[in-house]
Amino acid sequence: MGKRGPQPKKIISEKWTANLAYAIGLIATDGCLSSDGLLIDLTSKDREQLLNFSKCLGVNFTIGNKWSGVGDRYLRIQFKNRFFYDFLLSIGLTSKKSLTMGKIKIPDKYFFDFLRGCFDGDGCFYSYWDPRWRSSHMFYVEFVSASRKHIDWLQTELKHMIKVNGHITNSLKNNKCYQLKYAKKEAMEIIKKMYYNPNVICLSRKRIKIEKALKIEEKQQKIYARVS
């Protein structure tokens, strides 16, 4: 009887925590599951993103390089683990998730940690001054996906949980991508839920951008309060 090869190990706990939910949000946006049923990939230009991912999953992953077809350099984590791969499949991720992903089975308690991971992966925040309105400082929170089913699910969950509606548009750069956008008042509700304490793991450059805009908004509100 021949020797048995090394058996797969469960290197990542599947017990739900805020950190696990955040890491799954990153995988759902910047990640990829190979078709071999083993390989999990997370690619980003932000080293902090990959360090956060490692911290959340409790594994000291090696960060390697990846080059695009036009010579752009990215950073990546790749690892093989059947237990975690199967767990990701069980909650709704797929090997061709960009087009097929729909609902992700995240406990309500950790939904906004997952959402923060999605935001840090493919979301964005932007603000500007709009001269058409008295309160002219505008800002938006936006989530992006190539899967309409996934964007529809996110919108439904947010409406159910915090009564925000948002609206869905097609990306101007790529009509195959969908954008779920929330303006000012609704964006504020989402921000408060995603950053529910100052110690949550997140991509710092995005959080700093939001904090700068919120300081401008706070200043504007004080001005309006004095003159009204």
N, C-alpha and C positions, 0 to 999 in steps of 0.2 A: 504494500500500500504506500503510495507516494506521499511526500510531505505536503501538508496544507500550507498555502501561502498566507501571508499576513492578513488578518481579518480587519475589516473597516472599523474605525473607532468613531464614537460620537464625540467630536471635539468641541461642539457648540451646544450649549443648553437651549432647549426649545421651550423652556419655561418663560411665559410672557412677562416682560418687564418693559419699562419705558425705553431702555437702551436697545433691546431687541426690536421693538416696534420702529424705532428711528432707523436702525440698520436696514430693516426690510423696506422702509421708504426709499432709502438710497438704492437698494437693489432694484426696486420697482421702476426707478427712473434712470439711473446711471449704470445699472447692472445688466448682466446677460447670463442666461443659463444655456450651456451648450446642449446639443442634441444627443450627446453620449450618456446623459443621465448622471454625470459626475461633476463636471467642471462649472465653477461659479466665478464670474469675472466682474470686477468693479473698476471702471475707468474714469479718471477725472484729471483736470488740470491742477486741481488744488490738493497739495500734499496733506493739508489739514483735514480734508474730506476723508482721505484714506486712513489717516491716523485715528480719526473719530470712529470710523468703521471698525478698525481693529479693536479699539477700546470698548466699543459697544458689544462686540462679540467675544471679547475676552481672549483673543488670540493675537500673538505678535506676528502678523503677516509680513512677508517680504514685499516691499514696494519695488516694482520693476518699471521699465520704460515701454512705451508703445508709440509707434510712429504712424501718422496718417499717410494717405497716398500722396499728399502734397507736402509732406515733410514736417508737419506740425508734431511737436512732442507732447505726449500725454503720460500720465502715471497710471499704473494699474496694479491691482491685487488679483491674483488668480489662485484658486485652490480647489482641490477635489475632495468631496466628502459626500458619500451617498446618503447618509442620514439627514444631513442638512438640506441637500438637494431635494430629497423626497418630502421633507417638511415644507419647503417652499412651494412645491407642486400642490401639496395638500391644502394650502391656504389661498391658492389662486394664481400663482405665478406660472408661467410656461416658458418653454425654450424659445418661442417666437412671441414674447410678451408685448413687443411694441405695437403689434397689430391685433393681438387676440386677448389681451388682458382686460378683465372686467372687474368684478368685485374681488376685493382682498379681504380675507377673513381675519380682521383685526378686532380684538376686544374693544368695546366702547371706551373703556378706561384708558386705553393707550392709543386711541385714534389720532389725537392731535400730536403725539410723538411721531407716529407714522407719517402724518401730514407734513410735519416739519422736515422729516427726511425727504419726502417728495419735493418740498419747496427747495431744500438745499441742493437736491439733485437737478431737477429740470424747471423749477419755479423761478420767478423773478419778482422784484419790487421796483417800482419807479415812481417818481414824483415830478411835478412841474407846476408852474404858475399859469393859471388859465384866466386871462383878462375878461372873459365873458361873465364871470361870477363874482359876487361880492366877497365870498370866501374863496379866493382864487387859488389857494394852495391845494392841489389835488394829488392823490396818490392811489396806487393800485397794487393789490396782491394778485399774482397770476400763477396758475398751474398749467403745465403743458403735457400733452400725450399724443401719440399717433393713434391711440385706440379711443374711438368715440365711446365705446362701452365703458371704459374706465373713467373718462371725464364725466360721463353722465352719472356714474355711480358716486364719484366724489361730490358732485353738485347735490345729489339726492341726500347723501349723508350729512353734508354741512347744513342743508336746509332743515333736516330733521333734528339735528343736534343743537344748532344755535340760531335757527330761523333766518338765515341769510340766503339770498337768491342767486346773485351773480348772473353772469351771462356767458355764453359759449360762442366763440368766433373761430374762424379758420385763420391759421397763421398766414401773414402776408408774404413771408419768405417761402413757405412750403404749405400748399393747400392740403397736404396729407396730415398735417398736425392740427390739433385742436387746442384752443386756449380757453381756460376757465378763469374769468376775471371778476374781481371784487373791488369796488370803488370805496374809498374813504371810510364811511361809517361802517359798512360791512367788513371792509378790510381790517378796521380796528378791532372788531370782534374776533376775527380769525387770528390776528397778531397776539391778542391777549391770551388766547387759548394755546397757541403754539409755544409762546415764550412765557409759560405760566410761573416760572421762577427764574432768577438770574443765573442759576447753575445748570440749566439744561444744556445738553450737548448740541452744538449747532455749528454751522459755518460762520465764523466770526465776521467775515467781510459783509455778508448779507445782513447780519444782525446790526452791525454798525451803520450800514446804509439806512436801515429802518429807523434806528434810534435818532439819527440826524434829522430825518424827515419829521419824526414825531416831536422833536424839540422845536422845529419851525412851526408846526401846527399848534403846539402849546402856546408859543409866543403870539401867534396870530389870534388865538382865542382870547387871550388876555387883552389884546388891543381892542377887539370887538366888544368885549365886556365893558371896557372903560368908556367907549364912545356910544354905546347903546343906552 
